[in-house]
Amino acid sequence: GAKLFLIRRRPRMDPQVVLDLLQEAFQIALMLSLPVMATTLVVGVSISIFQSITSIQEQTLVFVPKIVAVILAIIVCFSWMMNTVLNYTHDLFVLIPDLIR
């Protein structure tokens, strides 16, 4: 990513480089978790509204649709998630020679 390019311009490993790498790693982790978390939130709120309207208080009614929605979200977003992780990992490996000089 853009941060890795900026890190590459620095001559060696220093605390700021470590912080930049960790910040980008956390940003990518957050970005990768958002589709699953958003899906879970939308399905959970929808089911809660449905339960409050119909007065059905069955626990499996919440659990099963959430699991199905999460699996579908992972299937739909898997290629994007994998590409994101692979690109970040590739950029880190390319960066190693610049950091150990």
The 8 nearest C-alpha neighbors of each residue, nearest first, counted from 0:
[[1, 3, 2, 4, 87, 90, 86, 23],
 [0, 2, 4, 3, 5, 6, 23, 7],
 [3, 1, 5, 4, 0, 6, 19, 23],
 [2, 4, 6, 0, 5, 1, 7, 90],
 [3, 5, 7, 1, 2, 6, 0, 8],
 [6, 4, 2, 7, 3, 8, 1, 9],
 [5, 7, 3, 8, 4, 9, 2, 16],
 [6, 8, 4, 5, 9, 3, 94, 97],
 [7, 9, 6, 5, 10, 4, 97, 3],
 [10, 8, 7, 6, 11, 5, 12, 97],
 [9, 11, 8, 97, 98, 100, 12, 7],
 [12, 10, 98, 9, 100, 13, 99, 97],
 [11, 13, 98, 16, 99, 14, 10, 17],
 [12, 14, 16, 15, 11, 17, 98, 18],
 [15, 13, 17, 16, 18, 12, 19, 20],
 [14, 16, 18, 17, 13, 19, 12, 20],
 [17, 15, 19, 13, 18, 14, 12, 20],
 [18, 16, 14, 20, 15, 19, 21, 13],
 [17, 19, 15, 21, 16, 20, 22, 14],
 [20, 18, 16, 22, 17, 21, 15, 23],
 [21, 19, 17, 23, 18, 22, 16, 24],
 [20, 22, 24, 18, 23, 19, 25, 17],
 [23, 21, 19, 25, 24, 20, 18, 26],
 [22, 24, 26, 20, 25, 21, 27, 19],
 [25, 23, 21, 27, 22, 26, 20, 28],
 [26, 24, 28, 22, 27, 23, 29, 21],
 [27, 25, 23, 29, 24, 28, 30, 22],
 [26, 28, 30, 24, 29, 25, 31, 23],
 [29, 27, 25, 31, 26, 30, 24, 32],
 [30, 28, 26, 32, 27, 31, 25, 33],
 [29, 31, 27, 33, 28, 32, 26, 34],
 [32, 30, 28, 29, 33, 27, 80, 34],
 [31, 33, 29, 30, 35, 34, 36, 28],
 [32, 34, 36, 30, 35, 31, 37, 29],
 [35, 33, 37, 36, 32, 38, 72, 31],
 [36, 34, 38, 33, 37, 32, 69, 72],
 [35, 37, 33, 39, 38, 34, 32, 40],
 [38, 36, 40, 34, 39, 35, 33, 41],
 [39, 37, 35, 41, 40, 36, 34, 42],
 [38, 40, 36, 42, 37, 41, 43, 65],
 [39, 41, 37, 43, 38, 42, 44, 36],
 [40, 42, 38, 44, 43, 39, 45, 37],
 [41, 43, 45, 39, 40, 44, 46, 38],
 [44, 42, 40, 46, 45, 41, 39, 47],
 [43, 45, 47, 41, 46, 42, 40, 48],
 [46, 44, 42, 48, 47, 43, 41, 49],
 [45, 47, 49, 43, 48, 44, 50, 42],
 [48, 46, 44, 50, 49, 45, 43, 51],
 [47, 49, 51, 45, 46, 50, 52, 44],
 [48, 50, 46, 52, 47, 51, 53, 45],
 [51, 49, 55, 47, 53, 54, 48, 52],
 [50, 52, 54, 48, 49, 53, 47, 55],
 [51, 53, 49, 50, 54, 48, 55, 47],
 [52, 54, 50, 55, 51, 49, 48, 56],
 [55, 53, 51, 50, 52, 56, 49, 57],
 [56, 54, 50, 53, 57, 51, 52, 49],
 [57, 55, 54, 50, 58, 60, 51, 53],
 [56, 58, 60, 59, 55, 61, 50, 54],
 [59, 57, 60, 61, 56, 62, 63, 55],
 [60, 58, 62, 61, 57, 63, 64, 56],
 [59, 61, 58, 57, 62, 63, 64, 46],
 [62, 60, 59, 58, 63, 64, 46, 65],
 [61, 63, 59, 65, 64, 60, 66, 58],
 [62, 64, 66, 65, 59, 61, 60, 67],
 [65, 63, 67, 66, 62, 68, 61, 60],
 [66, 64, 68, 62, 63, 67, 39, 69],
 [65, 67, 69, 63, 64, 68, 70, 62],
 [66, 68, 64, 70, 65, 69, 71, 63],
 [69, 67, 65, 71, 66, 70, 64, 72],
 [70, 68, 72, 66, 71, 67, 35, 65],
 [69, 71, 73, 67, 68, 72, 74, 66],
 [70, 72, 74, 68, 69, 73, 75, 67],
 [73, 71, 69, 75, 74, 70, 35, 76],
 [72, 74, 70, 76, 77, 71, 75, 69],
 [75, 73, 71, 77, 72, 76, 70, 78],
 [74, 76, 72, 73, 77, 71, 78, 79],
 [77, 75, 73, 79, 74, 78, 72, 80],
 [76, 78, 80, 74, 73, 79, 75, 81],
 [77, 79, 81, 80, 76, 82, 75, 74],
 [78, 80, 82, 76, 77, 81, 83, 75],
 [81, 79, 77, 83, 78, 82, 31, 76],
 [80, 82, 78, 84, 83, 79, 77, 85],
 [83, 81, 85, 79, 80, 84, 86, 78],
 [82, 84, 80, 86, 81, 85, 79, 87],
 [83, 85, 87, 81, 86, 82, 88, 80],
 [84, 86, 82, 88, 87, 83, 89, 81],
 [87, 85, 89, 83, 88, 84, 82, 90],
 [86, 88, 90, 84, 89, 85, 91, 83],
 [87, 89, 91, 85, 90, 86, 84, 92],
 [90, 88, 86, 92, 91, 87, 85, 93],
 [89, 91, 93, 87, 88, 92, 86, 94],
 [92, 90, 94, 88, 89, 93, 87, 95],
 [93, 91, 89, 94, 95, 90, 88, 96],
 [92, 94, 90, 91, 95, 89, 96, 97],
 [93, 95, 91, 92, 97, 96, 90, 7],
 [94, 96, 98, 92, 97, 93, 99, 91],
 [97, 95, 98, 99, 94, 100, 93, 92],
 [98, 96, 95, 94, 99, 100, 7, 11],
 [97, 99, 11, 12, 95, 96, 100, 94],
 [100, 98, 96, 97, 11, 95, 12, 10],
 [99, 98, 97, 11, 96, 10, 12, 95]]
